[in-house]
Amino acid sequence: MASFAASSRVITARSARSAPVRLSSSKARLPAALSARRQGHVTSCARAVRLMVVNGEGVTVVEEMGSDSRLRLKVVVTKERAMETYKSILKELSKKVKVPGFRSGAKMNPKLVAQTYGVQNLKAAVLEELMNKTMGEAMTGVSSRALDESDRIETDMEKLFESFMGSAGEPTADICYTIGVDVAPEVKWTSAYKDIVVEVQATSNAQTVKATAARELLSKLKDLGTLRVVADRAVQEGDVAVIDLVACRVNADGSDGEEVAGVNNKNFRFDTSEGDGFLPGLVAGVTGITTGETKTFELKFPDGWSNESLRGQTARFTATVKETFLRELPVADDALAPKLLPGIATMAEVKALILQAVEQRAKDQLEQDINMAITDKLADMVEIPLPDSMLQEQGRQNYSVRMLQLLNEGQITQEVLNTMMTEAMVANYIEHNRADVERMVRLTLAVEDIQQKERITVDAAELDKECASSRAEFERLGQQFDEERLVEQAKELLEGAKVLQWLKDNCSVTVKPLKEVEEAKADGSVVFKF
């Protein structure tokens, strides 16, 4: 079965994936697979009630499909069948129960055995034995459709005891109980998946790729360069200035308003050669200030600022320059090449490798953007009644993926991870991310449906390679894993990736090129031609 991740979403849907997860992999990810057992999608979920007699052994089952893909089996066990189990349990107990005046194994009155063992305990023992056997019989007709570990007895046990009202705890009426079980839901397409049309805006072009490569080379040169204190002039573009920065909102009357959270910073090391990457206009605001001086200026936060409340707002900044450094870069000749990239002999090779890496990242980003556009369309093209067990399983896997990512990135330790993997924290995660989890389940089921209809398969060599990579990642992280589940999820991941590729090959995908812009002036840095 295929599975689409991601958000993750987990391609974290957009680039994360379900545990087992290979966090370091750069391939497009698809949302976490569901561990539910599905022997093929139901193509028609009958809503009608169906009556059947199981094995002709005193068990009657009525199937009733709910709108939530939860099948309810109303089971009726005849009083006669229950009495057989009662007698069998009573016979075994009479061999074990010790009653004063009776030798071990002697035949005793049922009431005496029940009173000695406890009438309520006897009822419970009979019910347990009876339901262990009849539940399996009742599930026979639906086992191929049932999702793993989703079956629950929905009848109050106290109500079941009411069928055992005999003086010795024997059954006096039929035993009636309901089993709820989630089944693979029907996938209904609101439009044909082969008709998907997506348009993606490219975020890079040859010009931006070269500019990025130049910045990366410059960054490497800076790492090998030196900083020299200057005190006889004001800050110039290209300098590194240590500043105290304070910002406040501007009231309608022009007076200072409240401070802007997240901007105020003491001893902020501001590299003016990075341009306005931190905040547009800040370089111009800081240049011209000499060490020890303070300058106040106003800047407008861009529309894409991370804090939505500040977007488009004007703030008043006060900057105090505490130190100014002139950066001196090393000579970018072939002798420097091995220091920039170990094993590389010439600067031409260094530039070529950096450019190649940036081009690959740009290509990967475009592929991910296309994947996201397609999966967004897919999730909106299906109507599926989602079983709660699927949502819980997907939510658990998403949470596990996130925790493994934090561990892999060094943001938490193994000890912290262990404390965070609790039922309460998982439930809280699912509650606060339910909409995303539901969307991922719909996406997973949509992809699985396509995989089956288009007969998309994975060969053994591909599966072995993916499994080996996942095992290696778990071993590197010191994490335990279930081999059967690892293989299942590796297969799901590969099938999902193949479905995604099939969609890209068979649907309409348009990439809008990024427009060329005029080359920006040098920002005080060395311009390296690629």
Summary of the structure (lengths in Angstrom):
residues: 530
radius of gyration: 33.9
end to end distance: 46.2
largest distance: 111.4
contacts: 1622
relative contact order: 0.16
helix: 43%
strand: 18%
